[in-house]
Amino acid sequence: MKLVLSAGSLYTLPMAKVFEIARDTGFDGMEVIINYDFQYQDNAALIRDLHAILPVCSLHAPFFEIDGWGNKIDQLLRTAALAIDTGIPLINFHPPAWMALELKFWRWFNGVRDFQAEIGQGQVTITIENMPCTGAFKVNPYLLGLTSSMIRFMQERNLYMTFDTAHMGSSKANFLHDFHLFYDSGKMRNIHFSDYGYGREHLLPGRGVLPLTRFLNHLRETGYDNTLTLELSPHEFPEDESGIREGMAEIFAYLCRETRFSAPAAGTVSTFEGSELGQDWDKEAKTSRVEETNSS
């Protein structure tokens, strides 16, 4: 599988700098969220400049208003057009939100019969993301909040999926059970990877409660060959660049260790062993392996 970094993980930095950090760390590519950088310039040229640093593997359609990008329908269509123009193989978008009364978007969304043909034009893979439950009562403010409903919709409309681990962890569903339902549907093409716990999303592995090492091992053992996209909150990293690079190298070594049959270079793994971040996910990895051994 390809190990990809979401540019949103370090959105407080200039995007070119984020690409350089990802390249130097060893990531295979980047996912770019369409944000304010895409308001007033030649967007295809921007993508090509970034691609020269590290390949852009996917685009994330906007989830807030951006000048010149129109409403949610326009945003999705423009994101797909930009991906087609620049040769990016996949885009991701959020479903309509019933709580935000996105009725126009919902009517349009429900009227699409074949997302790959009508939106992707056979040139880019269109994926939808499972969304989180929020608030004190853990309500999902988006349509298709039930796993069964989303799977049925994707099957009926030729739509693929970006599975978000933190979003699934926030729901009342059984994380591994519902992941397997999505995985077995054959619709998964991208994964947003991070931890969830104590009401917080997009944490480093080991800082939440999800069985992420077991999750990664399952992907490896079943031959998942699409993208795994690390999507963290910038607050999970130190503010200084050297600290960011150190933390990013450490999480990358963890991803390599748990997803690839051959371990990464010894120097890459050992440089940060014993650090605070490493202890978080090493503890989770060991716990998962003990649970697997006891259950076998």
Backbone bond lengths (Angstrom), bond angles and torsions (degrees), N, CA, C in turn:
res aa  C-N    CA-C-N  psi(-1)  N-CA   C-N-CA  omega(-1)  CA-C   N-CA-C  phi
1 M - - - 1.459 - - 1.525 109.70 -
2 K 1.319 116.44 154.20 1.456 121.16 176.38 1.521 109.97 -85.18
3 L 1.328 116.23 134.44 1.457 122.29 175.32 1.523 108.34 -98.28
4 V 1.327 115.23 116.30 1.458 122.74 -170.90 1.521 108.93 -122.16
5 L 1.327 117.34 149.59 1.454 122.16 175.63 1.519 109.88 -110.66
6 S 1.323 116.68 131.66 1.462 120.52 171.90 1.520 108.90 -77.43
7 A 1.328 116.19 128.75 1.470 120.10 178.99 1.522 111.07 -60.89
8 G 1.346 116.84 -23.21 1.452 120.14 177.86 1.512 113.70 -64.89
9 S 1.324 117.64 -17.49 1.462 121.00 179.09 1.518 112.40 -64.61
10 L 1.333 115.75 -23.25 1.469 120.95 -179.94 1.524 110.02 -134.68
11 Y 1.340 116.73 44.52 1.460 120.03 -171.80 1.531 113.01 -66.99
12 T 1.323 117.79 -11.12 1.462 120.20 177.23 1.526 112.09 -76.38
13 L 1.319 117.30 -11.87 1.462 122.02 178.48 1.528 110.59 -101.18
14 P 1.341 118.54 158.11 1.464 120.50 172.20 1.526 109.81 -57.21
15 M 1.324 116.53 143.02 1.455 119.50 -173.47 1.532 112.23 -61.56
16 A 1.333 116.70 -38.32 1.465 119.08 179.16 1.527 110.91 -61.24
17 K 1.323 116.87 -37.13 1.465 120.76 178.25 1.528 110.99 -65.99
18 V 1.328 117.04 -39.21 1.461 120.85 177.58 1.528 109.89 -61.78
19 F 1.328 116.91 -43.48 1.460 121.20 178.28 1.523 110.48 -61.24
20 E 1.319 117.78 -40.84 1.464 120.55 -179.72 1.529 110.96 -64.66
21 I 1.335 116.85 -41.89 1.459 120.38 178.55 1.523 110.51 -63.01
22 A 1.343 116.29 -43.52 1.472 120.26 179.47 1.526 110.74 -63.65
23 R 1.333 116.52 -43.22 1.470 120.29 178.67 1.518 111.11 -61.37
24 D 1.320 116.98 -47.00 1.456 120.71 -177.70 1.525 111.88 -67.23
25 T 1.326 117.04 -28.60 1.463 121.13 178.80 1.518 111.44 -72.63
26 G 1.337 117.01 -35.72 1.460 120.20 179.65 1.514 114.85 121.83
27 F 1.340 118.35 3.93 1.458 120.72 179.10 1.526 110.52 -61.01
28 D 1.340 115.23 149.79 1.463 120.79 -179.31 1.519 112.80 -77.56
29 G 1.328 117.23 -22.61 1.451 119.58 -177.72 1.510 111.15 -177.22
30 M 1.343 115.67 -170.83 1.455 122.23 -175.26 1.520 111.35 -131.43
31 E 1.321 115.67 150.94 1.461 121.62 163.94 1.523 107.13 -108.23
32 V 1.320 116.17 131.09 1.458 121.86 -177.07 1.523 109.41 -109.89
33 I 1.322 116.40 126.18 1.462 121.85 173.48 1.520 108.10 -87.69
34 I 1.325 117.08 127.78 1.463 120.17 177.28 1.525 107.64 -68.76
35 N 1.344 115.65 114.53 1.466 120.90 -175.88 1.523 109.56 -131.96
36 Y 1.324 116.36 -159.70 1.465 120.22 -174.96 1.528 113.08 -65.15
37 D 1.337 118.24 -17.64 1.465 120.24 176.03 1.526 111.74 -63.00
38 F 1.343 116.60 -18.98 1.454 121.39 -174.75 1.534 112.95 -101.01
39 Q 1.326 117.68 19.29 1.460 120.45 -176.32 1.524 113.74 -82.40
40 Y 1.322 118.14 -48.58 1.469 119.65 -165.61 1.519 113.47 -129.07
41 Q 1.319 117.90 36.49 1.460 118.39 179.96 1.519 110.48 -145.63
42 D 1.320 115.21 178.90 1.461 121.60 176.74 1.525 107.53 -75.21
43 N 1.337 116.18 101.51 1.457 119.71 -172.82 1.523 113.11 -68.22
44 A 1.322 117.06 -34.90 1.464 119.50 177.56 1.526 110.14 -64.13
45 A 1.339 116.85 -39.78 1.463 120.32 178.15 1.519 110.62 -65.42
46 L 1.341 117.26 -39.35 1.464 120.54 177.55 1.519 110.95 -60.95
47 I 1.325 116.60 -45.24 1.465 120.40 179.54 1.526 110.44 -62.19
48 R 1.307 116.63 -42.42 1.471 119.22 -178.88 1.526 111.30 -66.72
49 D 1.327 117.98 -35.99 1.465 120.55 176.32 1.530 110.55 -64.19
50 L 1.330 116.74 -42.67 1.458 120.67 178.68 1.527 111.04 -67.55
51 H 1.327 115.30 -39.53 1.465 120.78 -179.60 1.526 111.30 -62.43
52 A 1.326 116.39 -27.53 1.466 119.78 177.70 1.528 111.64 -68.27
53 I 1.333 116.60 -22.58 1.465 120.63 176.57 1.521 110.34 -84.62
54 L 1.349 116.09 -48.01 1.456 122.34 -179.30 1.525 107.44 -158.29
55 P 1.334 118.80 140.10 1.472 120.36 -177.07 1.530 112.80 -56.95
56 V 1.322 115.38 139.34 1.460 121.99 172.70 1.523 107.29 -89.95
57 C 1.325 116.48 114.70 1.466 121.59 -176.31 1.525 112.87 -91.53
58 S 1.333 117.15 -22.71 1.462 119.60 -178.52 1.524 110.03 -161.01
59 L 1.333 114.27 156.75 1.459 122.58 172.77 1.515 109.10 -116.87
60 H 1.308 116.01 141.72 1.459 122.15 175.32 1.520 106.89 -106.61
61 A 1.331 117.18 118.82 1.461 120.99 178.70 1.522 110.12 -58.92
62 P 1.333 117.45 152.31 1.481 119.82 -179.32 1.525 112.24 -59.47
63 F 1.334 115.45 148.63 1.460 119.81 172.81 1.524 110.31 -124.36
64 F 1.335 115.45 22.28 1.459 123.18 172.72 1.532 106.79 -151.28
65 E 1.315 116.83 167.73 1.464 120.69 -176.39 1.520 111.10 -71.60
66 I 1.328 115.01 134.38 1.458 122.25 177.28 1.524 107.63 -131.06
67 D 1.318 117.45 129.23 1.461 121.25 -178.28 1.525 110.74 -54.87
68 G 1.324 115.45 130.53 1.452 121.13 176.13 1.514 114.93 87.00
69 W 1.335 117.16 -4.28 1.463 119.74 -176.91 1.528 112.74 -103.18
70 G 1.321 118.24 -4.47 1.449 120.81 173.82 1.517 114.38 73.02
71 N 1.346 115.06 -156.67 1.461 120.99 -179.06 1.526 110.90 -83.31
72 K 1.329 116.96 -174.99 1.459 120.84 -175.26 1.538 111.99 -61.21
73 I 1.320 116.97 -34.76 1.469 119.89 178.02 1.528 110.03 -66.18
74 D 1.336 115.34 -49.12 1.465 120.15 178.95 1.523 111.09 -59.37
75 Q 1.322 115.96 -40.65 1.463 120.26 -178.55 1.521 111.73 -61.30
76 L 1.329 116.01 -43.66 1.467 119.77 179.68 1.521 110.73 -65.81
77 L 1.324 116.86 -44.49 1.465 120.23 -179.27 1.519 111.13 -65.02
78 R 1.335 117.14 -40.51 1.464 120.21 179.06 1.528 111.58 -67.72
79 T 1.329 116.89 -36.92 1.468 120.23 177.49 1.523 110.22 -63.57
80 A 1.330 116.46 -44.07 1.464 120.29 178.32 1.526 110.80 -62.68
81 A 1.339 116.60 -42.97 1.468 120.38 -179.98 1.529 111.17 -63.10
82 L 1.340 116.94 -40.09 1.461 120.73 178.36 1.522 110.58 -65.22
83 A 1.325 116.96 -40.46 1.471 120.47 178.16 1.525 110.79 -63.29
84 I 1.325 116.53 -43.22 1.468 120.35 179.14 1.523 110.29 -63.18
85 D 1.325 116.40 -43.28 1.467 121.55 -177.56 1.518 112.28 -64.19
86 T 1.334 116.98 -34.04 1.466 120.59 -174.33 1.531 113.32 -106.70
87 G 1.339 117.18 5.23 1.457 120.58 175.31 1.513 114.96 74.99
88 I 1.327 118.07 25.69 1.460 121.53 178.04 1.528 108.44 -84.43
89 P 1.318 119.18 130.30 1.474 120.49 -168.17 1.517 116.60 -79.87
90 L 1.362 119.16 -14.02 1.468 118.86 -171.62 1.524 110.05 -150.41
91 I 1.348 115.79 144.30 1.454 120.28 169.66 1.528 109.08 -129.64
92 N 1.309 114.68 159.08 1.456 122.27 -178.97 1.522 108.90 -130.16
93 F 1.341 116.66 145.63 1.461 119.50 175.49 1.517 110.29 -146.88
94 H 1.337 115.45 162.72 1.450 122.37 178.45 1.530 109.74 -92.25
95 P 1.326 118.06 145.08 1.467 120.63 175.87 1.526 110.71 -69.76
96 P 1.327 117.91 166.67 1.469 120.58 176.50 1.529 111.10 -60.57
97 A 1.324 115.18 148.78 1.462 121.39 179.06 1.523 109.44 -103.60
98 W 1.329 116.57 118.26 1.469 119.31 178.73 1.520 110.83 -69.27
99 M 1.318 117.00 -32.16 1.457 119.73 -178.45 1.528 111.44 -68.25
100 A 1.352 116.65 -29.00 1.460 121.42 177.50 1.527 112.21 -90.20
101 L 1.328 116.13 5.45 1.475 122.08 177.63 1.528 112.25 56.01
102 E 1.345 115.47 45.04 1.468 119.70 179.00 1.537 109.77 -82.12
103 L 1.331 115.96 63.96 1.458 121.20 -172.48 1.526 112.43 -69.93
104 K 1.336 117.48 -40.66 1.463 120.52 178.80 1.524 110.42 -61.99
105 F 1.319 115.31 -44.35 1.462 120.48 178.51 1.524 109.92 -62.48
106 W 1.333 116.66 -43.32 1.458 120.22 -179.67 1.525 111.11 -62.60
107 R 1.326 119.65 -44.59 1.466 121.42 -179.61 1.530 110.34 -61.73
108 W 1.322 115.39 -43.17 1.474 118.68 178.07 1.525 110.49 -64.90
109 F 1.309 116.61 -48.18 1.459 124.42 -179.71 1.524 110.76 -54.80
110 N 1.322 115.86 -44.47 1.458 121.04 -178.06 1.531 112.04 -73.89
111 G 1.336 116.36 -16.68 1.455 119.87 -179.60 1.521 114.69 -89.16
112 V 1.332 117.09 -11.02 1.468 119.99 178.63 1.527 108.63 -75.14
113 R 1.314 117.37 128.33 1.464 121.71 -178.37 1.524 112.70 -95.71
114 D 1.325 116.79 -29.40 1.465 120.88 -178.53 1.525 107.60 -146.31
115 F 1.320 116.60 98.89 1.463 120.76 -176.15 1.525 112.19 -63.81
116 Q 1.320 117.00 -35.49 1.461 118.43 -177.97 1.527 111.20 -68.56
117 A 1.321 116.71 -41.02 1.458 120.48 -178.90 1.524 111.67 -77.56
118 E 1.339 117.01 -45.07 1.457 120.68 -172.82 1.527 113.25 -80.26
119 I 1.322 117.73 -35.92 1.469 120.89 -177.60 1.533 111.11 -103.51
120 G 1.315 116.15 -46.82 1.465 119.70 -178.96 1.509 114.23 -81.41
121 Q 1.332 116.59 -15.49 1.465 122.58 178.68 1.532 112.63 53.19
122 G 1.324 115.19 28.79 1.454 119.69 178.81 1.517 114.29 71.88
123 Q 1.347 116.94 8.39 1.463 120.17 -175.83 1.526 113.59 -117.16
124 V 1.316 117.39 -19.38 1.457 121.19 179.64 1.527 108.41 -139.73
125 T 1.325 116.95 139.91 1.460 122.35 179.42 1.524 109.65 -79.49
126 I 1.335 115.86 127.30 1.465 121.47 -179.92 1.519 108.71 -100.06
127 T 1.338 116.83 124.65 1.463 121.29 -179.70 1.524 110.56 -125.62
128 I 1.322 114.98 148.24 1.454 122.28 175.59 1.523 108.38 -112.30
129 E 1.326 115.96 148.61 1.464 121.03 -175.05 1.525 111.09 -105.69
130 N 1.331 116.83 136.71 1.467 119.81 170.56 1.520 109.00 -70.87
131 M 1.321 116.25 140.06 1.458 120.65 -170.42 1.532 112.53 -110.45
132 P 1.351 116.94 160.46 1.472 120.05 -172.40 1.519 113.40 -85.03
133 C 1.314 114.60 159.78 1.454 121.79 167.40 1.527 107.97 -89.51
134 T 1.327 116.19 141.70 1.460 120.15 -175.01 1.521 110.35 -133.78
135 G 1.323 114.98 168.17 1.456 121.27 174.71 1.517 113.27 80.77
136 A 1.312 114.92 175.42 1.463 121.10 -176.72 1.521 112.60 -64.20
137 F 1.339 116.01 -28.78 1.459 119.76 -177.20 1.526 113.06 -99.41
138 K 1.328 116.75 7.51 1.464 122.46 177.25 1.532 111.43 52.07
139 V 1.322 115.48 59.74 1.454 122.30 179.24 1.518 108.80 -99.84
140 N 1.344 116.44 137.53 1.454 120.46 174.92 1.530 108.13 -90.28
141 P 1.341 118.02 113.04 1.470 120.46 -174.82 1.523 113.83 -81.04
142 Y 1.343 117.23 5.78 1.459 121.95 -177.92 1.524 110.99 -110.14
143 L 1.323 115.25 155.66 1.450 120.43 173.06 1.520 110.11 -71.18
144 L 1.318 116.89 160.29 1.462 123.40 -177.85 1.527 111.03 62.26
145 G 1.326 116.62 36.93 1.453 120.17 -179.87 1.520 114.06 -72.86
146 L 1.332 117.11 -23.01 1.458 120.77 177.35 1.523 110.37 -84.88
147 T 1.307 116.23 137.99 1.465 121.23 -179.25 1.527 111.22 -56.52
148 S 1.314 117.18 -46.33 1.468 120.67 -178.39 1.518 111.57 -62.29
149 S 1.336 117.55 -39.10 1.465 121.36 179.82 1.524 111.15 -66.72
150 M 1.321 116.62 -41.21 1.463 119.51 -179.33 1.527 110.99 -67.78
151 I 1.316 117.15 -42.21 1.468 119.85 179.14 1.522 110.29 -62.30
152 R 1.313 117.07 -44.80 1.462 120.72 -179.97 1.536 110.88 -62.08
153 F 1.326 116.55 -43.94 1.462 120.53 179.62 1.529 110.55 -62.03
154 M 1.331 117.94 -44.73 1.467 121.39 -179.35 1.527 110.71 -63.17
155 Q 1.313 116.99 -40.94 1.463 120.18 -179.58 1.526 111.54 -66.90
156 E 1.329 116.75 -38.27 1.455 120.50 -178.07 1.527 112.40 -74.88
157 R 1.342 117.74 -27.99 1.473 120.86 -172.43 1.528 113.24 -113.95
158 N 1.327 117.83 14.47 1.457 121.38 179.58 1.527 110.76 51.03
159 L 1.314 115.11 56.81 1.458 122.46 -177.90 1.523 108.64 -122.18
160 Y 1.340 116.51 135.91 1.459 120.95 179.75 1.529 110.39 -99.10
161 M 1.324 115.99 -178.86 1.459 120.49 -168.89 1.518 113.73 -130.87
162 T 1.347 115.05 141.21 1.459 123.23 161.15 1.520 106.70 -105.78
163 F 1.332 116.51 111.76 1.466 121.55 -177.09 1.524 109.30 -88.76
164 D 1.325 117.07 121.84 1.464 122.29 179.87 1.529 109.27 -102.45
165 T 1.326 116.77 116.37 1.463 120.78 -176.07 1.528 112.11 -66.03
166 A 1.336 117.43 -42.31 1.457 120.10 -179.26 1.520 111.14 -66.40
167 H 1.334 116.95 -40.11 1.462 119.98 178.54 1.525 110.74 -63.11
168 M 1.333 116.43 -43.18 1.458 119.03 177.88 1.528 110.89 -65.20
169 G 1.313 116.62 -37.95 1.456 120.22 179.21 1.515 113.42 -64.08
170 S 1.336 116.89 -25.83 1.469 120.48 -178.84 1.524 112.57 -77.88
171 S 1.322 117.43 -14.23 1.460 120.97 -174.26 1.522 111.18 -85.91
172 K 1.319 114.84 175.01 1.464 120.73 178.37 1.527 111.72 -83.94
173 A 1.328 116.16 -1.71 1.462 120.52 -179.01 1.526 110.70 -74.77
174 N 1.334 115.74 160.95 1.454 121.85 171.53 1.527 107.43 -77.28
175 F 1.330 116.21 117.79 1.468 120.78 -170.57 1.527 112.61 -54.25
176 L 1.335 117.43 -56.19 1.458 120.39 -176.16 1.529 111.72 -68.61
177 H 1.326 117.78 -38.35 1.463 120.89 179.94 1.524 110.81 -60.97
178 D 1.339 116.32 -49.40 1.466 118.89 -177.49 1.520 111.98 -72.83
179 F 1.337 117.00 -31.74 1.461 118.53 172.54 1.520 110.65 -58.43
180 H 1.317 117.48 -45.44 1.468 120.50 -179.52 1.524 111.43 -63.48
181 L 1.317 117.73 -35.68 1.462 119.99 176.54 1.527 110.60 -61.72
182 F 1.314 116.21 -46.08 1.458 120.10 177.53 1.535 111.20 -64.93
183 Y 1.324 115.78 -44.81 1.466 120.60 -177.22 1.528 110.93 -62.61
184 D 1.329 116.00 -43.46 1.461 120.49 -177.64 1.524 112.61 -72.52
185 S 1.333 117.64 -13.82 1.463 120.11 176.97 1.526 111.60 -70.95
186 G 1.333 116.86 -17.00 1.458 120.95 -178.47 1.515 113.75 78.27
187 K 1.320 117.17 10.96 1.465 120.97 -174.25 1.529 113.60 -98.84
188 M 1.312 118.37 -7.55 1.457 120.66 -174.14 1.528 111.45 -77.30
189 R 1.325 116.47 124.95 1.462 121.61 -179.98 1.521 112.68 -124.75
190 N 1.316 117.49 -12.39 1.460 121.54 -178.26 1.520 107.12 -155.37
191 I 1.336 116.97 149.43 1.458 121.94 179.24 1.517 108.75 -131.34
192 H 1.332 116.46 127.92 1.457 121.62 169.74 1.519 107.46 -91.98
193 F 1.317 116.15 118.80 1.461 121.39 -169.35 1.525 111.39 -110.83
194 S 1.326 115.69 121.84 1.462 122.60 172.57 1.518 107.73 -170.42
195 D 1.311 116.37 172.69 1.467 121.22 -178.33 1.530 110.15 -97.18
196 Y 1.329 114.53 164.73 1.460 122.02 175.66 1.526 108.63 -139.06
197 G 1.325 115.49 140.85 1.455 119.10 175.05 1.512 111.52 178.58
198 Y 1.333 115.47 148.80 1.462 122.06 174.11 1.535 111.55 58.95
199 G 1.356 114.99 34.70 1.453 120.90 177.38 1.508 115.09 79.59
200 R 1.330 118.09 9.87 1.469 121.17 -177.11 1.522 109.98 -120.23
201 E 1.344 115.07 138.61 1.462 122.21 179.36 1.527 110.74 -102.95
202 H 1.323 114.69 164.09 1.461 124.01 170.99 1.530 112.90 57.47
203 L 1.338 113.23 46.34 1.455 121.12 175.79 1.528 110.66 -89.90
204 L 1.314 115.69 160.40 1.454 120.00 170.49 1.526 110.04 -62.50
205 P 1.327 118.53 145.55 1.462 121.22 175.91 1.530 110.65 -53.92
206 G 1.321 115.90 133.20 1.451 120.93 -178.74 1.511 113.61 96.55
207 R 1.329 117.11 -14.97 1.466 119.74 177.80 1.530 111.78 -94.82
208 G 1.324 115.94 -2.47 1.454 121.47 175.97 1.511 110.18 -121.32
209 V 1.327 116.26 -149.74 1.467 120.71 -173.03 1.525 113.15 -122.79
210 L 1.308 118.91 3.96 1.460 120.62 -174.99 1.528 111.66 -82.46
211 P 1.334 118.12 146.59 1.476 122.24 179.20 1.524 110.91 -81.43
212 L 1.314 116.57 67.91 1.463 120.34 -168.62 1.522 113.50 -75.06
213 T 1.315 118.10 -30.86 1.463 118.79 177.35 1.521 110.34 -66.58
214 R 1.318 117.22 -43.72 1.461 120.60 175.52 1.531 110.74 -60.48
215 F 1.320 115.57 -39.82 1.462 121.89 177.40 1.533 110.88 -59.14
216 L 1.333 116.75 -48.41 1.466 120.97 -179.63 1.526 111.32 -64.90
217 N 1.313 116.68 -41.64 1.468 120.16 179.06 1.524 111.15 -61.26
218 H 1.335 116.80 -37.69 1.466 120.48 177.51 1.530 110.20 -63.28
219 L 1.313 116.95 -42.55 1.470 119.51 178.21 1.523 110.71 -60.13
220 R 1.323 115.30 -42.99 1.467 119.99 -179.43 1.530 110.84 -65.26
221 E 1.311 116.63 -47.20 1.461 120.22 -174.83 1.526 112.74 -69.38
222 T 1.328 117.51 -27.28 1.469 120.28 -179.22 1.519 112.44 -95.22
223 G 1.325 116.92 2.68 1.455 120.25 173.89 1.520 114.55 74.48
224 Y 1.336 117.38 30.47 1.461 119.91 175.13 1.523 108.87 -57.03
225 D 1.342 116.94 124.62 1.466 119.08 -173.26 1.523 112.99 -124.21
226 N 1.344 116.50 24.40 1.457 120.67 174.01 1.527 109.49 -104.12
227 T 1.310 118.81 -158.78 1.455 120.45 -172.78 1.520 112.99 -92.48
228 L 1.322 115.44 142.28 1.461 123.98 169.51 1.525 105.80 -112.97
229 T 1.322 116.69 112.91 1.456 121.81 -172.62 1.518 110.31 -107.24
230 L 1.315 116.75 114.59 1.459 121.74 177.50 1.528 108.43 -72.21
231 E 1.328 116.59 118.49 1.462 121.75 -178.02 1.522 108.63 -128.82
232 L 1.330 115.99 96.59 1.455 122.13 -176.09 1.521 110.86 -113.85
233 S 1.325 115.69 164.51 1.457 120.70 170.12 1.521 108.91 -79.55
234 P 1.336 118.46 138.25 1.472 119.49 176.32 1.519 112.77 -57.47
235 H 1.347 117.25 -22.38 1.460 120.70 -179.79 1.528 112.16 -69.29
236 E 1.312 117.08 -10.21 1.467 120.67 177.66 1.525 112.11 -79.36
237 F 1.319 117.42 -8.38 1.459 121.47 -177.51 1.525 110.69 -115.99
238 P 1.340 116.73 157.47 1.464 119.70 172.64 1.532 110.44 -63.61
239 E 1.323 117.21 167.50 1.460 120.45 -178.54 1.521 112.43 -82.50
240 D 1.318 118.09 -29.33 1.458 120.24 -176.97 1.528 110.63 -81.06
241 E 1.328 116.36 150.56 1.463 120.53 -174.92 1.522 112.07 -64.25
242 S 1.326 117.70 -38.82 1.468 118.71 -179.30 1.526 110.65 -63.74
243 G 1.337 116.71 -39.11 1.454 120.05 177.22 1.520 112.36 -66.87
244 I 1.332 116.04 -37.83 1.464 120.63 176.87 1.523 110.05 -62.69
245 R 1.324 116.30 -46.41 1.466 120.08 -179.15 1.531 110.76 -62.69
246 E 1.314 116.52 -40.17 1.467 119.77 -179.96 1.523 110.37 -64.22
247 G 1.338 116.43 -46.62 1.454 119.68 179.27 1.514 112.77 -64.56
248 M 1.335 116.53 -38.50 1.456 120.32 -179.73 1.525 110.79 -67.61
249 A 1.326 117.20 -39.56 1.466 120.27 177.59 1.524 110.75 -62.80
250 E 1.315 115.89 -36.36 1.462 119.98 -177.92 1.527 111.78 -69.62
251 I 1.327 117.04 -45.84 1.466 119.27 179.64 1.525 110.30 -67.12
252 F 1.332 116.85 -33.16 1.465 119.68 177.68 1.524 110.89 -66.03
253 A 1.334 117.21 -40.82 1.460 120.75 177.61 1.528 110.65 -61.99
254 Y 1.324 116.16 -40.34 1.473 120.81 176.73 1.527 110.49 -61.07
255 L 1.327 117.42 -46.88 1.460 120.92 179.88 1.528 110.99 -60.23
256 C 1.319 116.46 -43.64 1.466 119.95 178.30 1.521 110.69 -62.02
257 R 1.312 116.30 -44.21 1.469 120.89 -175.91 1.523 111.52 -63.09
258 E 1.343 117.35 -35.22 1.455 120.39 -173.78 1.528 114.01 -96.52
259 T 1.321 118.42 -9.75 1.464 119.78 -176.90 1.519 113.71 -115.98
260 R 1.321 117.45 -15.62 1.455 119.64 -174.27 1.516 109.86 -117.64
261 F 1.321 115.57 139.29 1.458 120.16 -177.22 1.521 111.70 -67.76
262 S 1.320 117.07 -29.55 1.460 120.44 174.83 1.512 107.67 -101.96
263 A 1.332 116.20 132.63 1.462 120.44 -176.84 1.520 110.28 -71.20
264 P 1.346 118.62 154.94 1.456 121.25 174.36 1.512 110.98 -66.87
265 A 1.311 116.13 171.05 1.461 121.11 -178.05 1.523 109.94 -54.15
266 A 1.338 114.29 141.44 1.465 119.33 -174.43 1.519 112.27 -56.46
267 G 1.327 117.00 -39.63 1.459 120.22 -179.49 1.512 112.32 -62.90
268 T 1.338 115.93 -34.95 1.463 119.57 -178.95 1.516 111.15 -65.71
269 V 1.333 116.35 -40.13 1.459 120.30 -177.01 1.519 111.40 -75.82
270 S 1.327 116.90 -42.99 1.457 119.49 -169.36 1.517 113.45 -79.42
271 T 1.315 118.79 -19.62 1.456 120.64 -174.78 1.514 112.56 -55.63
272 F 1.367 116.95 -38.08 1.448 119.99 -173.65 1.519 113.00 -115.57
273 E 1.318 118.24 14.58 1.451 120.41 178.44 1.529 110.55 -61.53
274 G 1.326 115.90 140.17 1.455 120.44 177.67 1.504 114.35 87.74
275 S 1.350 118.29 -4.59 1.452 119.95 179.07 1.519 109.99 -74.10
276 E 1.332 116.71 169.53 1.466 121.26 -177.93 1.521 111.16 -61.39
277 L 1.342 116.74 -44.29 1.459 119.51 -179.31 1.517 110.53 -63.45
278 G 1.316 116.42 -45.01 1.454 120.36 -178.56 1.515 112.40 -61.51
279 Q 1.325 117.01 -36.10 1.461 120.13 179.60 1.512 110.99 -63.79
280 D 1.350 117.64 -34.82 1.463 120.94 179.30 1.514 111.25 -58.85
281 W 1.360 116.43 -55.60 1.457 115.63 -174.44 1.525 113.14 -84.75
282 D 1.344 117.73 -21.50 1.464 117.78 173.28 1.529 110.25 -65.58
283 K 1.335 117.77 -37.58 1.454 121.20 176.55 1.516 110.31 -62.27
284 E 1.353 116.69 -43.39 1.461 120.35 179.22 1.513 111.05 -65.69
285 A 1.333 117.72 -39.19 1.460 121.16 179.64 1.525 111.04 -63.32
286 K 1.336 116.27 -45.34 1.464 119.79 -179.32 1.526 110.92 -65.18
287 T 1.340 116.88 -39.81 1.462 120.48 178.96 1.513 110.79 -62.01
288 S 1.339 116.57 -43.89 1.461 120.64 -179.94 1.521 111.08 -61.93
289 R 1.332 116.73 -40.80 1.465 119.66 -177.59 1.528 110.69 -69.27
290 V 1.330 117.08 -36.87 1.469 119.89 177.07 1.508 109.99 -64.06
291 E 1.369 117.14 -41.82 1.456 120.81 179.99 1.520 110.51 -63.50
292 E 1.348 115.69 -41.27 1.463 118.71 179.68 1.522 111.14 -64.66
293 T 1.335 116.68 -40.18 1.461 120.42 -179.75 1.520 110.73 -65.14
294 N 1.338 116.56 -43.31 1.464 120.15 -178.85 1.515 113.05 -67.34
295 S 1.343 116.71 -28.27 1.455 120.14 -178.34 1.512 112.94 -86.74
296 S 1.324 118.02 -11.12 1.464 121.14 -177.42 1.518 110.86 -91.26
